[in-house]
Amino acid sequence: MRIAVRTLVLTVAVLALWAQPARADTYTQTKHPIVLAHGMAGFDSLFGVLDYFYGIESNLRSGGARVYITHVPQFNTSEARGEALLAQVQDVLARTGATKVNLIGHSHGGLDVRYVAAVRPDLVASVTTVGTPHKGAELADYLRARIVGGSFTESVLGYFAGSLGTVLGLLSGHTQPQNAIAALGALTKTGTSAFTAKFPAGIPTTSCGGGAATGPQGQRYYSWSGTDPFTNLLDASDYAMKLSSFFYYDSNDGLVGRCSSHFGTVLRDNYDMNHLDEVNQVLGLTAFFTDPKSVFRSQANRLKNAGL
């Protein structure tokens, strides 16, 4: 009899627990919306299938975050791209009723988010850059040095790169002005130095140190990057990343040097990722045991815990 009673009590307890409504995942539920900004030659989504931030938006949303993917000219100056991003930030705020956003920019997108934070600091709660060449990219210097201004080569490169940007824009449902030569110049050491002279917040004053953790109006600054150009045999883009890595003097992700990626609080600068892995491209073909989505998820939780 006692066994039967115990069995009945245990059964009732299990059923009661099973009937409890599942708790919503709030791990990434930041106070302010998260705005993701793509890099050079980037997009939000192609054909609704290939996402630039592959699987990252849905992963963040599953934890309660409000996430918005932006789209700026694929090839243009940091200021032009930044102005396009600012307009979309203002649209996000108008649609959500939020007062600020958490900006996360990848590659050239990291310069775009710095621009928005500098010209409209009142709209920005935090800035996070991922694999961004804050102090220039050696490959950009190499290419720009071999293109003579006004030459046939410059005209051809500008035409084809601009056309690529236009096509990417059309495929993703957006068309915006392109300026490929100016975009390349923006990522050289000279170009990024000029940009930093106007917008210095968060940039390290030493060659490979960290920058200020907060901005003039209390915005939080963070960065991370990878240092493994080749991570997956099945990813065709890894072979190009490995080839381009030879242009760099220090460890790099295939397109951006480790020290050049430093901005604000450096969360980590040696992930087992290349430049595309940092945003989970291509189609999530990254290094084994490395999940870029979890890195974004952890950053969202960090922002949440900071009241952002």
C-alpha positions, 0 to 999 in steps of 0.5 A: 500500500505504501509503495502504491501511495508513493508511486501516486505522489511521485506521478502527481509531482512529475505531472505537475512539473511537466504541466508548468509553462516553459520559461522563456529564454532571456539570456540575450534579452538586452535592454536596447535593440541589437543592430548588426552592420556588415562589412565590405561587399556585404549584404543582409541576405541573398535570395532569403537563403544566404545570410551575412550573419549566418544563423546569428540573428535567429540565435540571438532572437531565441534568447529574447534579443531584438535584432536588426540587420542593416544594409549600407553601400557595399563599396564606399567610404566609412563616412558614406556607409556610416551615414546610411547606417545612421538613417537605419538606426534612426528608423529602428528607434522610431519603429521600436520606441527604443532610445538607444541601440547596441551596435555590432559591426563586422570588418568595414562595418566596425568603422561604420558603427564607430562613425554613428557612435561619434556623430550621434552618441545619444543614440548608442548604448554600446559599440562592438567591432568584430574583425575590424581593421581599425589601424588599416589592412596590409592587403588594402595598402598593397592593392592601393599602392599598385593602382595609379590614380586616373589609370586604366587599371583604376577605372576597370577595378572601380567599374567591376567592383562597383558593379559587384556592389550594385549586383549584391545590392539588387540581389539583397533587395537594396540599391545604393551608390558605390565607390570601390576605389574610395572604399579600398582607400578607407581601409588602408593605414592612411585611410584609417588613420585619417578616420581615427583622427576625426573619431578617436574614441576607443582606439588604443594609443599603443601598437597592440593595446586596448582602447578606452572601455567607455565613450564620452557619453558612457557608451561601452566599447568592445572588440574581438577577432580571429587569427586562423585563416584556414579552418575548414577544408570544405569551405572554398573561401578558406583557401583565399583567406590563407593566401591573403594572410601572407600579406600580413606581418602578424597573426591575422584572420586572413584580412585583418591583423590581430593588433589592428582589430583592437578597439575598446575592451578587447574580449579576445583576439585569437579565436580559431576563426578566419575573417568570414568565420567571425560571422559564421560564413560560409553556411556555418562551415567554421572550425570544429568545436568553434561556434561563432553564434555562441560568441555573439550570444555571450556578447549579448548576455554581457550587454544585458548584464551591463544594463544595456 
